[in-house]
Amino acid sequence: MNRILKTTVLAAAVMSVAGVAQAREQINIVGSSTVYPFASFVAEEFGATTNYPTPVIESTGSGGGLRLFCNGIGSDTPDISNASRRMKVSEFERCAENGVTDITEVYIGSDGIAFAQTADNEPMPVTSEQIFLAVAQLVPVDGELVENPYTNWSQIDSSLPDRDIVIVGPPTTSGTRDAFEELVLETASANFPEYGDEEYSDVRTDGGWIDGGENDNLIVQRLTQDSTAFGVFGYSFLEENDDVLIGSTIDGVEPTPDTISNFEYPVARSMFFYIKNQHAEEVPVMYEYADMFVSDMMIGSDGLLKDLGLIVPTDEARQRVQSDLADRKQLSVEDLK
């Protein structure tokens, strides 16, 4: 009986070691819908030019992707998570609680958040404060904070058109939503004394704002069908659809590659992907994919992703990213503060 038990245990151990030694060649990637077109392009190129299968990429939104990424270690969790904003300290801490303790952050470039409409309309310049008053749940009226009463742009400012307020934007799991709330709502709320020292970013829920889902292409489609609506999405989608959409200037600044790259455009943000280094033995190929993503061919000054709307890093920033990736630089909580 003992001999049989020992044989069974030995067989199980051999199978376990073999399972660990068996490298997985297909990379599992989740995350931002804004980063998705760039990551998909690299994935297709990777599958076409190497002996490895094309990575599987799921567009879950930045927050949704990092939630999956931070669930733990193992083949049932993602290897890489894309994000259209930086990882939050709370996300980093949740990763650590679940054993994900060795992460490399990879900066890939910049993007702006467009406030856009169908090209059938006349251009409508807006300020951050006007967008805030159209979107916020509570707004100042006669010195008091009240439930947003505005249903028409002209009610906010007589210089704006007589047009219903309909804004289609990303859900709360989206990095674009996070960046919009921080760069537009929180920033603009500081200009209203009624909020005191608190930054305010609660979005109205009475129909003025409509969650359009994680797929930015669906928001674009909605705008072409509803000439009243404005959309909030990544600049790359505006550039890709500039034959049917026009973007508004915000605070007098037009969204362009130059104004986004130098952060003159008030709603410019950085984009990243995060690598789970503890999957290195199981999925070593993820580094070859990552190297291709940050290569001069992809994110150089004349890189292929620039044609897709990515605002590529400066030469100095790109070289630093390439060096950090080669060194498997470990992200720390201090980096995120």
Phi, psi and omega in degrees: 000317178295321179297320179295318180296316180298319179298319180295315180297317180298317180297319179295320180296318179298316179297322180295314179297318179298323180295321180292320184288338183285107181285141177267131186264343181261124184276141179252117185235139177227177170124210193306135174288335178287321179283338186310312181299323180288315179296322180295320179299313180296319180298317179296318178296320180296316180294328184277335188247359177237179178268011182258154177291155178297129179302149176269123182238131178242129178273102185246356191087154182300311181296317179296321180294316181291332175295315178294316181302320185273005181291340179148195181252143176133167187293346178270008177236155183294153176272327185221143175231126177276149181211135178265019170202168184287150175304139177277155177302319180298325178290319178300318181292323177294320175305310183298319179299329182263012175089003177270093191243357181230098186235138171250128177268132182236114177278131183245348181148195185238165177206156174249158174263118182274146170244103197228164180213174178294145181291353176290341180270163171286149176304145179229093176296143179223162173253164177300322181294322179293319177297317179303312182294335177280335190252327189294148178290312177247132181228155180282129174223119181053042175081001180240151175270123182228163173302136187308117181266355190278124176242353183222140182300324182293339176289333179282317180207128183296343179282347180272156185290158174284091190208133181301144176276109175224114182235122181256120184219183184283158179281179186292343179279356187269140174293330177296319177297314178303313182293320178298315180296319182286311189278334180254300188291307181297318180296314182292325182298334179295343180274357180246116184296340182299338181272357181063224180269001182274140172273132187247134182215016179291132183264139182299152183235018184263010178109346177293327174249133180237124175291122184262004181089175184282341183272106182297333179297329179290326176293318178301316179298321180298321181293324180288342180263340183229103184289349178282328193281149167251154178238149176242116182197175182295146182303327182300327179287329174293314180296322180292334184241031185290355175278341182237348182235154171230141178265148176276147167289145176240122184056035175083004183248128179277140176286115178219164177305321181292313183290334177282316184294328179263007177061025171289323176293127190291347181241051175262145181213164180263156181234150188216167156225155185240132182252133177271096185295339179288355173264008186301319181287321182283324184228064182298337183293343182297334178286328177292321175297314181298319178299320178295320182300317185264012180290160175302327181298326183265310186240019173289177183301333175241031185292159183296328182287341176297325179291342178269358178109000177290133172273101191288156179293162171294163179302318181296316180294319180297316180296324177293319178298315180298321179291316180296322178294316179299326180274358184053046183305128185272127178290138176240161180296330179295329178297334187265355183267000000 
